[in-house]
């Protein structure tokens, strides 16, 4: 009394099947491993059976348990109900039985082993057939009840099925683009992505929640503290690895990591971390895109401000100036519902795999609701304060007093978070999505968001004390700014906005700076006494 054979076949409602997407890409000559891939809800199983059949069951993880939804018993029913593991006989021909199996839209994703138990009609002992093939269950952005459901076919094509894209870099006035091969459908990519989840030691029972999965992925893409995929290196010395700028594809990196049983690959910087994250999330069925923020702040003390400290003579205090503003920084958006947050905070979520600051002791960041960031609701998890500071912190200048305390003497409100960019849907054009992350610069809504956020930072009093701003300083550069090998010309405009004369000293400094905002060294310092008549500039 045995199961002779079984096959997994496609359901006719193609959007629920990942195999259809795989076949679309297979036409181009790509090949895939022999495992069968399905998104959550509605895979079908074809079984060739003798005698009476007991329920099937599937298992995932090293210690499958029914109580943790990692050992699933699939009962035979007359009428399946949505949201349950159930099987229904839809065709019987001689000793062949065709079953339709429903999986719940919040089932644990990952690799499952399938077993079928049969029992003879006369009550003899049961027989278990263990399949040699595994089933891989993925998130399903086509399923309305799946938390990653995305209700736009063109966006699903772009953010799930498109295996190439563009990553943006440079400066806000000189935006460059590099083509990136995400390659989520290439041979071995799904195995590598599932391997990353296994390496994370994330309990299989937690893999049904995309919030948990994305958070773990953001930690595992970098190798900072958990032997993840990629080693970050900003030193300029890449002699024992590959220069970050040499990569143009996630495929080689993920294959190397998987084939070496989890040896971190050298080296990467932010755009490489982001490209790999896009690959992994799309491969698992989570809509994702790479996002570049120009003039991106790095807040190191959860103040939600970018702070610059000077001594009594207005010389920079280097050991205190740990905050920085990067020319550009690349992270990811992913799409999902957020039932763990108040209504209205689902949709795009920011996630950053570049190791910058720890979150709950681990180098990871997100998922943080983009809408929460826009409104300054930084008290909502995960890591909203850090992302908010990247896109909308004010740059505040502090001078040390004689008694050792510090006082604000200048504030730049528009220094951070410009030209936030991603690839447009259905084309290679750049789409500006700054409006998703922040209200229009200088608007009342934007100022409310900044001051709301600051109340939850380490310097909640920063906006409590009014600061005189009757003399303004603005640095202007013509055209697109400086270019390699050419002189940089700029104008410093000092304006007296008061009705009284003002005597001031203009302190200027020119320095070499990495794109990460880290100073290499000062080239020139200058002090100029400036006397201004009322309302003179």
GIGICOR-V64233 format. One record per residue. N is the residue number from 0. D_FIRST is the distance of its C-alpha to the first C-alpha in whole Angstrom. Layout:
n = (N/N)
d_first = (D_FIRST/D_FIRST)
This chain:
n = (0/1/2/3/4/5/6/7/8/9/10/11/12/13/14/15/16/17/18/19/20/21/22/23/24/25/26/27/28/29/30/31/32/33/34/35/36/37/38/39/40/41/42/43/44/45/46/47/48/49/50/51/52/53/54/55/56/57/58/59/60/61/62/63/64/65/66/67/68/69/70/71/72/73/74/75/76/77/78/79/80/81/82/83/84/85/86/87/88/89/90/91/92/93/94/95/96/97/98/99/100/101/102/103/104/105/106/107/108/109/110/111/112/113/114/115/116/117/118/119/120/121/122/123/124/125/126/127/128/129/130/131/132/133/134/135/136/137/138/139/140/141/142/143/144/145/146/147/148/149/150/151/152/153/154/155/156/157/158/159/160/161/162/163/164/165/166/167/168/169/170/171/172/173/174/175/176/177/178/179/180/181/182/183/184/185/186/187/188/189/190/191/192/193/194/195/196/197/198/199/200/201/202/203/204/205/206/207/208/209/210/211/212/213/214/215/216/217/218/219/220/221/222/223/224/225/226/227/228/229/230/231/232/233/234/235/236/237/238/239/240/241/242/243/244/245/246/247/248/249/250/251/252/253/254/255/256/257/258/259/260/261/262/263/264/265/266/267/268/269/270/271/272/273/274/275/276/277/278/279/280/281/282/283/284/285/286/287/288/289/290/291/292/293/294/295/296/297/298/299/300/301/302/303/304/305/306/307/308/309/310/311/312/313/314/315/316/317/318/319/320/321/322/323/324/325/326/327/328/329/330/331/332/333/334/335/336/337/338/339/340/341/342/343/344/345/346/347/348/349/350/351/352/353/354/355/356/357/358/359/360/361/362/363/364/365/366/367/368/369/370/371/372/373/374/375/376/377/378/379/380/381/382/383/384/385/386/387/388/389/390/391/392/393/394/395/396/397/398/399/400/401/402/403/404/405/406/407/408/409/410/411/412/413/414/415/416/417/418/419/420/421/422/423/424/425/426/427/428/429/430/431/432/433/434/435/436/437/438/439/440/441/442/443/444/445/446/447/448/449/450/451/452/453/454/455/456/457/458/459/460/461/462/463/464/465/466/467/468/469/470/471/472/473/474/475/476/477/478/479/480/481/482/483/484/485/486/487/488/489/490/491/492/493/494/495/496/497/498/499/500/501/502/503/504/505/506/507/508/509/510/511/512/513/514/515/516/517/518/519/520/521/522/523/524/525/526/527/528/529/530/531/532/533/534/535/536)
d_first = (0/4/7/9/12/15/19/21/24/27/29/31/34/35/37/34/32/33/32/34/37/36/36/39/40/38/40/43/41/40/36/34/31/27/27/26/29/29/32/31/30/28/26/23/19/18/14/12/9/6/7/9/10/12/15/15/18/20/23/26/29/29/28/26/27/26/30/31/29/27/24/23/21/20/20/19/22/24/27/27/30/32/32/29/25/23/21/21/19/22/21/18/18/15/12/14/15/18/19/22/23/26/27/31/34/35/31/32/32/31/28/24/21/18/15/12/10/7/7/7/10/11/11/9/9/8/7/9/10/14/16/18/21/23/24/28/29/33/36/37/40/39/38/41/39/38/42/42/42/45/47/48/47/49/49/45/46/48/47/43/43/46/46/50/52/56/57/61/63/67/70/70/73/71/67/65/62/59/56/53/50/47/44/41/39/40/37/36/38/35/34/38/38/35/36/40/38/36/39/41/39/39/36/33/34/37/36/35/39/41/44/43/41/44/46/44/44/48/48/46/48/51/51/53/52/48/48/47/47/50/54/57/60/63/66/66/65/62/62/59/57/57/60/58/60/58/55/54/50/48/45/47/47/44/42/45/44/40/40/43/40/43/46/49/50/54/56/56/58/57/56/54/52/52/51/48/47/47/45/42/43/42/39/38/39/42/45/47/51/53/57/60/63/66/69/66/67/65/66/66/67/66/69/68/71/72/75/77/80/83/86/89/91/88/86/82/81/78/76/76/75/71/70/70/70/67/68/65/62/58/55/52/52/48/47/46/46/48/47/48/52/54/54/55/54/51/51/52/52/53/52/53/52/55/56/59/59/57/55/54/54/52/53/52/53/52/50/54/54/57/58/59/61/63/64/64/62/61/60/57/54/53/56/58/61/61/60/63/65/64/65/68/69/73/75/77/80/82/85/85/88/91/89/86/84/83/84/83/85/83/80/78/76/75/74/70/67/68/67/63/61/58/57/57/54/54/57/58/61/61/61/63/61/64/64/61/62/65/68/71/73/76/75/75/71/71/73/72/68/70/72/69/67/70/70/66/68/69/73/73/76/77/78/79/83/84/86/89/88/91/91/88/87/85/84/84/83/83/81/77/79/79/78/77/81/83/85/84/86/86/88/88/90/91/92/94/93/96/99/101/101/99/99/96/94/92/90/88/85/84/81/78/74/71/69/67/70/71/75/76/80/83/85/88/89/92/94/96/98/98/100/99/101/100/97/98/95)
